[in-house]
Each structure stands twice: as C-alpha cells, then as structure tokens.
Amino acid sequence: MTRLLQISDTHIYASPSARMASLDTRESFLKTLNAALTAQFELDALLLTGDLAMDGSAEAYAFLDEALAGLEVPVYAVPGNHDDPALMHEVLTSVNVLPPAPLSFASWRVVLLSSWVDGEEGGALDEQAFVRLNQAFSDGPEHVLVVLHHPLFEIASAWMDEMAVSNRARFWHDYGSHPALRAVVCGHVHQNFDAFQNGIRLLATPSTCLQFAPRSASFELDARAPGYRELTLHDDGRLDTRVMRLSA
C-alpha cells in the first residue's frame, strides 16, 4: 500500500504582502500543509501539481523550498501555467521537479508530466511527455497513475475546459485502453472533481487558496475552503482517495 498527498495551486507571490482577492496565499498554503501533515495519514510522498508560484518568481519558490525543506518524505512537483519551470529546477532544491523517470511504489508507477506551454494558460503534452509515457507503459507495469497540472479531461465548466490539455485526444488514443492505466490526477481547476471514464478514475483537486465554482460557464469563485487530496494506492490496483479541507 502506498499513500500520497496532493497539494495544488498554491499561487505564492514574490512579495509576502501580495494578496489574491484579499487572501494571503502564503498563510493559506502553510495552514493547508500543516493540516495535511498532522492528519492521521502516513505518507510515502507529496505531489505538488503546479501553479506553485503566481508570478513565476524566485522569491516565491524560495519561500516554498524553505517550507518544504524539513519534510521527512520525498516531494515531487510539476509546473503549471503560472510557473517558470527553469526557476523551479533552480530554486526548489528540496523538491524533485519533474523527475526524469516514473516513480515506482510497490506495484504502481506514478508518471509525472509537464503540461506547461510558454505564454499560455491552457496546457499541452510535448514529445518529451509522450516519451515519459512510453517509458512508463513499455514493460508491462501492473498499475499506472498519471499526474500533471492541466486536466486531460473536461470537468463541465466551460471556461476551464477551454484550458484543458489541448492534445489530450492523443493521450487517450495511445494509452486510454491500456489495462494498467488506473487514474489521472491534476490541479489547475481549483475544485474537487471525481469521475470515471471507461473505468479510469479522473481526479482534480482543490487549491490551497481560492476555489472556483463547479459547473460554471465563466469565471466564478466558490466559498469552499482550501483543501488537499489524499491518495491510497493498493497493491491490487484499487485507489482510495478523499479531499480534505480546512475548517474555514
């Protein structure tokens, strides 16, 4: 059994005094991280699924690196559209940013992908992402979990669905019927999403800051509190998951 924690869309600014719609994203991130780490959930790894910085700044990544440096579990990250991937690699020295090979946990492989596209809010998978996927599926893994920032699926929010992975059809054509693919988990949408497609679990996770209203045609905030996702990967391929939120 493997236990993972997903934290997403922290949107840290360079300046400690900067706010997102009056919310202190640094404070909200720290409270969410503390709540997750003090819960009765023994971790094997922490996954950060993009938009770590709001402004792609070195100062934002330095703050995150300091906050994560003392953790006793490995931390893995993928970039989001607000991030600067090069700076992430440079500054986040306590975090393994987009590891070159799939992560192996018991009978599972966890494939971290970049969906970052320079200058775009939406995402896409480049050729290197498909190389990673080919590597992960090449020698008959038992169970595969795919992790990235942008969704590889629609969530019934019209404005967010325009920013999903643009070439997701290629992913589903190449790997959607592979018997090892168990689930895809993403960030970006600032809300909980949990559905199935041909038996594959599709998951999106709340932000540690502001939330977006589900099933909205255009931008709309939601009053729900910040949250994170717990994932339990069973050796037989079952996946248990739940979203946990701050009390306020």
Buried (B, 14 or more C-beta within 10 A) or exposed (E): BBBBBBBBBBBBBBEEEBEBEEEBBBEBBBBBBEBBBEEEBEBBBBBBBBBBBBBBBBBBBBBBBEBBEEBEBBBBBBBBBBBBBEBBBEBBEBBBBBBEEBBEBEBBBBBBBBBBBEEEEBBBBBEEBBEBBEBBBEEEBBBBBBBBBBBBBBBEBEEBBEBBBBBBEEBBEEBBEBEBBBBBBBBBBBBBBEEEEEEBBBBBBBBBBBBBBBEBEEEEEBEBBBBBBBBBBBEEBEBEBEBBBBEE
